[in-house]
Amino acid sequence: MAKSKEIRVTINLECINCAQNLEKRCHGISRYTTCKNRRNTSIRLELKKFCRYCGSHTIHKEIKK
């Protein structure tokens, strides 16, 4: 399959604490969807977002689709 030539791509961000934390408020994994510019940001994106399962602001990392 050929690679897409799009500059802006849709990515998924996943909470890194949900998989490790057993003392969460409720069970589940927090995921956000956003876009990034492939030319300006070639590395994996990390953003601090609110995780409703952990109940606090945590780091969300880009995951592979």
Sequence and secondary structure as in RCSB ss.txt:
>XXXX:A:sequence
MAKSKEIRVTINLECINCAQNLEKRCHGISRYTTCKNRRNTSIRLELKKFCRYCGSHTIHKEIKK
>XXXX:A:secstr
      SEEEEEEEESSTTT SS SSSS  EEEEEEETTT  S  EEEEEETTTTEEEEEEEE  
